[in-house]
Amino acid sequence: MIIEYIVIYDYINGRINKFDFDSKTNILISDGNIVGKSSLMKSIYFNLGYSIKVWPEDWCIDNMMFQLMVNNEGVRHSITRHKNLFYIDGNQEVLNEKEYSLWFQKFLNISIKIKKKTPKELSDVYSSEVLLPFYIDQDKSWSGYLFSKSSDSFGRYNSCVKDIFDIYFGISNHKILKLEIEKSERKSELTTLIQKLEVIKKLGKDYTELKEPLKMSEKSELSEGSVNEYLNRINILTSSTMEINNKLLDNDIMIDELKIENLELEKMKKKYEENIKDINHTCTLCNSKLTIEQSVRRFKIRNNLYEIVYIIEENKKKLSQFEEKRIAFRNTKEEILAEQKYYEEQSKNYKLFTDIESYIEEQANQKLALSYLKMEKDVIKRKFLIDEEISGISKDIAKKKREIKKKRDAINQKYLYLINEYEKYFKDIKLSDIKFYDFKEITGSGIYGNKILLALYTLYANLINEFSNYKIPFAMDSFIKNEIAAEQGKQMFAFLEEYYLTFQSQSFFSIIEDNKKYLIKENYHFINLSKPILNELNAQNENLLNFFENVK
């Protein structure tokens, strides 16, 4: 993504200005501090949706409107922000912060969900989290914590910084968790199929094996028409019996599943009532170990006792309905069997009844046997497919784990390499004790602490630049808050020029004129600022108001 320009309009004080940016390195420069470099830098990322909490004293964003033009692989949009409302391309349909974050992620072709602290479930993030690896704020990012304290919004999540970097590096385990859930669902279906298969075999074994059908005796005094009419009626009754048996079978399976589900839910309910957070129990269906979170995902509920109780009661209602259906099916079956018995009694009036009765019974038994064989064949076929799917999912999980491990190892190796390089460069700081993904407080005060943070922010920027497929502009607001020795300044700016300002993707950096001498390379786009950075609204710049004409 490239930021082409920003227009800032202070409609209370009647001031406005437009700043154009290059697609590579942009350096905000002024003669001294307290000119507006941080105001401009913060405004750019505020316009992108970042939650900026600390602003320069004379920069009142509640009086201002901001508009960026962004370009992602040839797709351009203007983003206008007024307080906490966003307008895309001047659209009158206003977006709030959450809606805008979803739009922004769609624009970047990324979808980020990470785990909240309470309840512990995956949640869509705000734009601050989307921009976390890319923006280093002057006031919040240099306080001693690496990334984790850069925005107050990060506190909503369980392990925000790690989860965000996992997603950008492509090593998140969210896909694996999704596959594990899918595998568990397939195993549950497999268990149901096995139960169904056992019932079918039990019902089917009462019927004779298929053999050559009995033939009617030539001595029978039944006419051909009478025999056919009798057989047709028996066939109809037999088919009806089979249909009822199938419905009874399906109905009984649903009853068993609801009973099993309620057993699982009762276990969860009991654990909640005991106020135990970490729950492990064995799944009644597949005998696998389930944590409370896996059970929650399985039943598609939040961690809420009231919801569990509600679902148990709903299941009881369903059980009652299925029990009523079972009684109705059995009554219907008895009626059909009674009718069939009636026709059998009637057949006794015919001569050679034994031959006819045997013939009809054999025909009926073989029809039932064929039906059960077909059901058994269909279930076995589905069972085979489920087995194949489970095997495929297991392979996908193993493959994904190998890919993640391989990439994580490569990133960690590059991390260690850069740690060594940076230690050799600075010589007076120690980085080797700081492990990969250690986002805790950085010890060390003054310029020493600043050097460590500078090295680590630069390091993670390099990792993102190399290993992530998503390209978002980097921005580092001034790492120097106090006066430093010239030699220290020269060393730190030379370090940045070697390891940070060399990215091919767009970046922003701020500097005062006195430190410009430390930058040796000349391929930078300098944006010279003087106080105030916004101009009075007049005839020469009033055309800039057109950028906001569709935003009310």
ABEGO torsion letter per residue (X at the ends): XBBABBBBBBAAAGBBBBBBBBABBBBBBBABBGAGAAAAAAAAAAAAGBBBABBBAABBAAABBBBBBBBBGGBBBBBBBBEABBBBGGBABBBBAAAAAAAAAAAAGBBBBBBBAOBBBBBBBBAAAAAAAABBBAAAAAAGBBGAAABAAAAABABAAAAAAAAAAGABAAAAAAAAAAAAAAAAAAAAAAAAAAAAAAAAAABBBBBBBBBBBAABABBAAAAAAAAAAAAAAAAAAAAAAAAAAAAAAAAAAAAAAAAAAAAAAAAAAAGBABBBBBBAAAGBBBBAAAAAAAAGBBBBAAAAAAAAAAAAAAAAAAAAAAAAAAAAAAAAAAAAAAAAAAAAABBGAAAAAAAAAAAAAAAAAAAAAAAAAAAAAAAAAAAAAAAAAAAAAAAAAAAAAAAAAAAAAAAAAAAAAAAAAAGABBAAABBBGBABBBBEBEAAAAAAAAAAAAAAAAAAAAABABBBBBBBBBABABBBBAAAAAAAAAAAAAAAAABABBBBBBBBAAAAAABABAABBBBBBBOBABBBBBAAAAAAAAAAAABX
